[in-house]
Amino acid sequence: MDATMTVRRMGGSLGGTFPKEAMELLNIADGDKLCVDVQEGKLVLTPYDPVFEEAMKVYRRGARKYRNALRELAK
């Protein structure tokens, strides 16, 4: 997908408008947060949330450790 995005001043910040195709491809909507990363001089935007990913790692460890207790609680 080739598309352009125009950067505009929005108050004291800069912002841009995403093409509809890009929003559909990333499955993002108005109000969603994006993770911004710079890799080799390129700006990379993803809906990936590193804080959520860490929380899921902690959950998976706990769910594995307390599997039997969680099974009993689910009854």
Secondary structure, DSSP 8 states (H G I E B T S, - for coil): ------EEEETTEEEE---HHHHHHHT--TT---EEEEETTEEEEES--HHHHHHHHHHHHHHHHTHHHHHHHT-
